[in-house]
């Protein structure tokens, strides 16, 4: 199966999964030098804020990934502390991780699933989507508390142990 047809098949499975879950979403296509990307954008209401999710099927790299940027950026004066909180959160997770850009304070949750020479099922797609929602919801608000100065690192690390 070609890279393009494998990507299309996975995108179809991903859309069918979201349809079965009765989720609303929009489809987009992105052009890249190494092939087109198939992109889904959706929103989920979390405990602390509405989470935006991008579900991307990357044709060239043969990867599916889910990315959820947090709806805030860490202020310059707290970025080092927030980065430490991100590291602590990542240590507690088996799948996925938060990424942070120290230059502008951008933070997002990301999980990656390679699909080269593989068939990804609806069960796997559902797991990845729901796990990304759970991790973003659970840790996103706590990271915001550190970013806003409401929590110190010790409080955040205690939270990580409790979840």
RAGI-V886163 format. One record per residue. N is the residue number from 1. RES is the residue in one letter. PHI is phi as a letter, one per 20 degrees, with the letter a starting at -180 (none if undefined). PSI is psi in whole degrees, -180 to 180 (NA if undefined). Layout:
n->[N,N]
res->[RES,RES]
phi->[PHI,PHI]
psi->[PSI,PSI]
This chain:
n->[1,2,3,4,5,6,7,8,9,10,11,12,13,14,15,16,17,18,19,20,21,22,23,24,25,26,27,28,29,30,31,32,33,34,35,36,37,38,39,40,41,42,43,44,45,46,47,48,49,50,51,52,53,54,55,56,57,58,59,60,61,62,63,64,65,66,67,68,69,70,71,72,73,74,75,76,77,78,79,80,81,82,83,84,85,86,87,88,89,90,91,92,93,94,95,96,97,98,99,100,101,102,103,104,105,106,107,108,109,110,111,112,113,114,115,116,117,118,119,120,121,122,123,124,125,126,127,128,129,130,131,132,133,134,135,136,137,138,139,140,141,142,143,144,145,146,147,148,149,150,151,152,153,154,155,156,157,158,159,160,161,162,163]
res->[X,X,X,X,X,X,X,X,X,X,X,X,X,X,X,X,X,X,X,X,X,X,X,X,X,X,X,X,X,X,X,X,X,X,X,X,X,X,X,X,X,X,X,X,X,X,X,X,X,X,X,X,X,X,X,X,X,X,X,X,X,X,X,X,X,X,X,X,X,X,X,X,X,X,X,X,X,X,X,X,X,X,X,X,X,X,X,X,X,X,X,X,X,X,X,X,X,X,X,X,X,X,X,X,X,X,X,X,X,X,X,X,X,X,X,X,X,X,X,X,X,X,X,X,X,X,X,X,X,X,X,X,X,X,X,X,X,X,X,X,X,X,X,X,X,X,X,X,X,X,X,X,X,X,X,X,X,X,X,X,X,X,X]
phi->[none,f,g,f,f,f,f,f,f,f,f,f,f,f,f,f,f,f,f,f,e,m,e,e,b,c,d,c,c,d,e,c,f,e,p,e,d,d,c,d,d,b,c,c,e,d,f,d,a,f,e,e,c,d,d,d,d,e,f,f,e,l,c,d,b,d,c,c,f,f,e,b,d,f,f,g,f,d,f,f,f,f,f,f,f,f,f,f,f,f,f,e,d,e,c,m,a,e,c,b,e,f,f,c,n,f,c,b,e,b,c,c,c,f,c,g,l,c,d,e,e,f,f,f,g,f,g,f,f,f,f,f,f,f,f,f,f,f,e,g,f,f,f,f,g,f,f,e,n,f,c,e,f,f,f,f,f,f,g,g,f,f,e]
psi->[136,163,-44,-45,-34,-41,-43,-41,-43,-42,-41,-42,-42,-46,-42,-38,-49,-37,-44,-30,-4,43,146,139,164,150,142,163,138,139,137,165,-32,20,173,152,146,126,137,137,133,162,147,133,119,-175,-37,-26,166,129,135,135,136,122,116,132,110,108,-50,-42,-4,52,144,134,153,130,135,98,135,149,32,162,142,132,151,-46,-11,3,-40,-44,-43,-39,-39,-38,-41,-43,-44,-42,-46,-34,-30,-11,143,-37,138,172,162,145,150,135,113,-18,-31,-2,6,137,137,151,142,139,139,137,114,146,13,127,35,160,119,126,168,-34,-44,-44,-45,-43,-47,-45,-49,-36,-42,-41,-47,-48,-41,-43,-47,-49,-25,-46,-37,-39,-39,-39,-39,-44,-37,-7,9,-29,146,177,-37,-44,-41,-45,-36,-42,-45,-36,-34,-25,NA]
